[in-house]
Amino acid sequence: METTDLLKKVRRIEIKTRGLSRNIFAGEYHSAFKGRGMAFSEVREYTYGDDMRDIDWNVTARYNKPYVKVFEEERELTVMLLIDVSESLSFGTSTMIKRSMVAEIAATLAFSAIQNNDKIGVIFFSDKIEKFVPPKKGRKHILYIIREILSFKPENNQTDINLALRYLTNAIKKRCTAFVLSDFIDTSDYKQALKIANRKHDLVSIQVYDKLSTELKPLGLMKINDPETGEDQWIDTSSKKVRNIYRNWWIEQQKNMNLAFKQSSVDSISVSTDDDYVKSLLMLFQQRN
């Protein structure tokens, strides 16, 4: 990508996503993730409108009247973006390729984080850890991250989410909020790594997919290419059996992915490349409140 083209893309994404973060997400992001950065301060008597979840039942039992725990903001959060840079993210048939949507979502999260005075870092992964960007604050750091997302050339093409999660668990010592951005097309079993990472950190998964990936259209004989292995294969898409096999594979893949998230207590959303990711992110933030 030419430097001037890259700078134009970075600027376009900055204008769009910084506006979204400031005007739409700032309050939602803060309320969705601030609980992870709160420290117990004291107790006080319950007043109308207090959150029932904050009641201190031990103190309440002792004084025979309800008391609530008071929390104060701890130091800023650390936010980590785990970004899949495998070759399957280069696919897209609608308004944008998966990699471009990942870049916009990552930028939106990054600008939301710095408006909340949080530090943000990135782990780029394929089936190896391609690059680690340590958490920092500031617009300059965010723009560097966006440039890297748009222009990064991975050494490997395949995906290993399990490896990325284990790296997060080992590399980031203090508790952080971590977003995994991927299409989650991965043959490895990452369920155990999800559980371990989510015990130590606050993990959120964001799947980006293309609707053409969900089913085959009856277009006759087609040569398809697996971008991660480079292998070509001819398939007859006019065959209902072939289309059903593919559709069943996609359904099974999604079922296993969602089961892994549920069993690991990981919040997640799935966003198609022709969806409005703004609505999906708002839904994610609101379901955590």
C-alpha positions in Angstrom: 0.0 0.0 0.0 1.4 3.4 -1.0 2.2 5.7 1.9 -0.2 8.4 0.8 -3.0 5.9 0.3 -2.3 4.5 3.8 -2.3 7.9 5.4 -5.6 8.7 3.7 -7.1 5.5 5.0 -5.8 6.1 8.5 -7.3 9.6 8.4 -10.6 8.4 7.2 -10.8 5.8 9.9 -9.7 8.2 12.5 -12.4 10.8 11.6 -15.2 8.1 11.5 -14.3 6.1 14.5 -13.2 8.9 16.8 -16.6 10.6 16.1 -18.4 7.3 17.0 -16.3 6.9 20.2 -16.9 10.5 21.3 -20.6 10.8 20.3 -22.0 7.3 20.8 -19.8 5.0 22.7 -18.0 7.1 25.4 -20.7 6.6 28.1 -21.6 3.0 27.0 -17.9 1.9 27.0 -17.3 3.5 30.4 -20.2 1.9 32.1 -19.6 -1.5 30.4 -16.0 -1.8 31.5 -15.5 0.5 34.5 -16.5 -2.3 36.9 -13.2 -4.0 36.2 -11.3 -1.0 37.3 -13.2 -0.2 40.5 -11.8 -0.7 44.0 -13.9 -1.2 47.3 -13.7 2.0 49.3 -16.3 1.9 52.1 -19.9 1.1 53.0 -22.8 3.5 53.5 -26.5 3.2 54.3 -28.7 2.1 51.3 -30.7 4.9 49.6 -33.4 4.7 47.0 -31.9 4.1 43.5 -28.8 2.2 44.7 -27.9 -0.9 42.8 -29.1 -4.0 44.7 -26.0 -5.8 43.6 -23.9 -3.5 45.7 -25.5 -4.4 49.0 -23.1 -5.7 51.6 -25.0 -8.5 53.2 -22.7 -9.0 56.1 -22.9 -5.3 57.3 -26.7 -5.3 56.5 -27.2 -8.4 58.8 -25.1 -6.8 61.6 -27.1 -3.5 61.7 -30.5 -4.8 60.6 -30.7 -2.2 57.8 -29.4 -2.3 54.3 -25.9 -1.0 53.6 -24.2 -0.8 50.2 -20.5 -1.0 49.2 -19.1 2.2 47.8 -16.5 1.8 45.0 -14.0 4.3 43.7 -12.3 4.4 40.3 -9.0 2.5 40.4 -6.2 3.5 38.1 -7.0 3.4 34.4 -7.7 0.1 32.7 -5.4 -1.6 30.3 -7.1 -2.7 27.0 -5.6 -5.3 24.7 -6.7 -6.0 21.2 -5.9 -9.5 19.9 -6.1 -9.0 16.2 -6.2 -12.0 13.7 -4.0 -11.1 10.7 -4.3 -14.5 9.0 -5.0 -14.6 5.3 -8.7 -15.6 5.7 -9.3 -12.0 6.9 -8.5 -10.8 3.4 -11.8 -12.2 2.1 -14.9 -10.1 1.5 -17.7 -9.9 -1.0 -19.9 -7.1 0.3 -19.1 -3.5 1.2 -15.7 -4.3 2.7 -13.3 -7.1 3.4 -13.1 -8.6 6.9 -9.7 -7.0 7.6 -11.1 -3.5 6.9 -14.0 -4.1 9.3 -11.7 -5.4 12.0 -9.6 -2.2 11.5 -12.6 0.0 12.0 -13.9 -1.9 15.1 -10.4 -1.9 16.6 -10.0 1.8 16.0 -13.4 2.5 17.6 -12.5 0.5 20.6 -9.1 2.2 20.8 -10.5 5.8 20.7 -13.2 4.8 23.3 -10.3 3.5 25.5 -8.2 6.7 25.3 -11.3 8.9 26.0 -11.6 6.8 29.2 -7.9 7.4 29.9 -7.1 3.8 29.4 -3.9 2.3 28.0 -4.2 0.2 24.9 -2.0 -2.5 23.3 -2.2 -5.0 20.5 -1.2 -8.6 19.8 -1.2 -9.4 16.1 -1.4 -13.1 15.5 -1.7 -15.7 12.8 -0.6 -19.2 13.8 2.3 -17.4 15.5 2.6 -14.2 17.5 3.4 -11.8 14.6 3.8 -8.6 16.7 3.3 -7.3 20.2 2.6 -3.6 20.7 2.8 -2.8 24.5 0.0 -0.8 26.0 0.3 3.0 26.0 -1.9 6.1 26.0 -2.5 8.8 23.4 -3.7 9.7 20.0 -0.2 9.2 18.4 -0.2 5.6 19.7 -3.7 4.9 18.4 -2.8 6.2 14.9 0.3 3.9 15.0 -2.0 1.0 15.8 -4.4 1.8 13.0 -1.5 2.1 10.5 -0.2 -1.3 11.6 -3.6 -2.9 11.3 -4.1 -1.6 7.7 -0.6 -2.3 6.4 0.7 -5.2 8.5 2.1 -8.1 6.5 2.1 -11.3 8.5 4.8 -13.9 8.0 2.3 -16.8 8.3 -1.1 -17.3 6.8 -2.9 -19.6 9.2 -4.7 -19.1 12.5 -4.0 -20.3 16.0 -6.4 -18.6 18.5 -5.2 -20.9 21.3 -1.6 -19.6 20.9 -2.8 -15.9 21.0 -4.8 -16.5 24.2 -1.9 -18.2 25.9 0.4 -15.4 25.0 -2.0 -12.9 26.4 -2.3 -14.8 29.7 1.5 -14.9 30.0 2.5 -11.5 28.6 0.0 -9.2 30.5 0.6 -9.7 34.2 -2.1 -7.4 35.6 -5.8 -7.8 34.8 -6.9 -6.2 31.5 -9.9 -6.0 29.2 -9.1 -7.9 26.0 -11.0 -8.0 22.8 -10.3 -10.9 20.4 -11.1 -9.8 16.8 -11.1 -12.7 14.4 -13.3 -14.7 12.0 -12.7 -17.6 14.3 -12.1 -20.0 11.4 -9.6 -22.1 13.3 -9.3 -25.9 13.5 -7.5 -25.8 16.8 -9.4 -26.3 20.1 -9.1 -23.0 22.0 -11.8 -23.5 24.6 -9.4 -24.2 27.5 -7.3 -21.3 26.6 -10.4 -19.1 26.6 -11.3 -20.2 30.1 -7.9 -19.6 31.5 -7.5 -16.2 29.8 -11.0 -15.1 31.0 -10.2 -16.1 34.6 -7.2 -13.8 34.6 -8.6 -11.0 32.3 -11.9 -9.7 31.1 -12.2 -11.3 27.7 -14.6 -10.2 24.9 -14.8 -12.0 21.5 -15.8 -10.2 18.3 -16.3 -12.4 15.2 -16.2 -10.7 11.8 -17.5 -12.8 8.9 -18.7 -12.5 5.4 -22.2 -13.8 4.5 -20.9 -15.6 1.4 -18.9 -17.8 3.9 -22.2 -19.0 5.4 -23.5 -20.8 2.3 -22.6 -21.6 -1.3 -24.5 -20.1 -4.2 -25.5 -22.5 -7.1 -23.0 -21.1 -9.6 -21.8 -24.3 -11.2 -18.2 -25.6 -11.2 -16.0 -23.3 -9.2 -12.3 -23.3 -8.2 -12.0 -22.2 -4.6 -8.8 -21.2 -2.9 -8.1 -21.7 0.8 -6.2 -18.4 1.6 -4.6 -19.9 4.7 -3.1 -23.0 3.0 -2.9 -21.8 -0.6 -4.6 -25.0 -1.8 -7.0 -24.9 -4.8 -10.0 -27.1 -5.1 -12.8 -27.6 -7.7 -16.3 -27.9 -6.4 -19.7 -28.3 -8.1 -21.8 -25.6 -6.4 -24.8 -26.7 -8.5 -24.9 -29.8 -6.4 -27.4 -29.5 -3.6 -25.5 -32.1 -1.6 -22.3 -30.1 -1.9 -24.1 -26.9 -0.8 -25.7 -28.8 2.1 -22.3 -30.2 3.3 -20.8 -26.7 3.2 -23.8 -25.2 5.0 -23.7 -27.9 7.7 -20.0 -27.2 8.2 -20.7 -23.5 8.8 -23.5 -24.2 11.2 -21.4 -26.7 13.2 -18.4 -24.3 13.2 -20.6 -21.5 14.6 -22.2 -23.8 17.2 -18.8 -25.0 18.5 -17.5 -21.4 18.6 -20.6 -20.1 20.6 -20.5 -23.1 22.9 -16.8 -22.3 23.7 -17.7 -18.7 24.5 -20.7 -19.8 26.7 -18.7 -22.4 28.6 -15.9 -19.9 29.2 -18.3 -17.1 30.2 -16.9 -14.9 27.5 -19.1 -12.1 26.1 -19.3 -12.2 22.3 -20.9 -10.7 19.2 -20.8 -11.7 15.5 -20.7 -9.0 12.8 -21.1 -9.5 9.1 -19.2 -7.3 6.7 -22.4 -5.9 5.5 -23.8 -5.3 9.0 -23.7 -2.0 10.9 -21.0 -2.8 13.5 -22.1 0.3 15.5 -25.3 -1.4 16.5 -23.5 -4.6 17.4 -21.0 -2.8 19.6 -23.7 -0.9 21.4 -25.6 -4.2 22.0 -22.4 -5.7 23.4 -21.8 -2.7 25.7 -25.4 -2.6 26.9 -25.6 -6.3 27.6 -22.6 -5.9 30.0 -24.3 -3.2 32.1 
